[in-house]
C-alpha cells in the first residue's frame, strides 16, 4: 500500500535530478551562466550537487518501494 507514493516521489526526484544535471551540462557547454549574478564555478557546483542529490534521493526512494 505504501509503494505507490514511494514510486511517485522517487520518479519525481529522479526526473528532476536528471533534468537539472542535463540543463547544467548544456549551459556549461554553451558557455552560458548557470545562474545570473553568481560565479560560473560556484553556480555550476551548487547545481551539480543539487542534481546529484535529487537523483540519489530518487534512486533511494525507488529501491524502498
C-alpha positions in Angstrom: 0.0 0.0 0.0 2.9 2.4 0.7 4.7 1.6 -2.5 2.6 3.8 -4.7 3.6 7.1 -3.2 7.3 5.9 -2.9 7.3 5.1 -6.6 5.8 8.5 -7.5 8.2 10.5 -5.3 11.2 8.5 -6.5 10.2 9.1 -10.1 9.8 12.9 -9.5 13.1 13.2 -7.7 14.9 11.2 -10.4 13.4 13.2 -13.2 14.2 16.5 -11.5 17.8 15.5 -10.7 18.4 14.2 -14.2 16.9 17.3 -15.8 18.9 19.6 -13.6 22.2 17.8 -14.4 21.4 17.8 -18.1 20.4 21.5 -18.1 23.6 22.4 -16.2 25.8 20.5 -18.6 24.1 22.2 -21.6 24.5 25.7 -20.1 28.2 25.0 -19.4 28.9 23.5 -22.8 27.3 26.6 -24.5 29.4 28.9 -22.2 26.2 30.5 -20.7 25.9 31.2 -17.0 24.1 28.7 -14.9 22.8 31.4 -12.6 22.9 35.2 -13.1 24.9 37.3 -10.7 27.0 34.3 -9.4 30.3 33.0 -10.5 30.2 30.2 -13.0 32.1 27.8 -10.9 30.0 28.3 -7.8 26.7 28.1 -9.6 27.7 25.0 -11.6 28.9 23.3 -8.4 25.8 24.0 -6.5 23.5 22.9 -9.4 25.5 19.7 -9.9 25.4 18.9 -6.2 21.7 19.5 -6.0 21.0 17.5 -9.2 23.1 14.6 -7.9 21.5 14.7 -4.5 18.0 14.7 -6.1 18.9 11.8 -8.4 20.4 9.8 -5.5 17.3 10.5 -3.3 15.1 9.4 -6.2 17.0 6.2 -6.6 16.8 5.6 -2.8 13.1 6.0 -2.8 12.7 3.7 -5.8 14.7 1.0 -4.0 12.4 1.3 -0.9 9.2 0.9 -3.0 
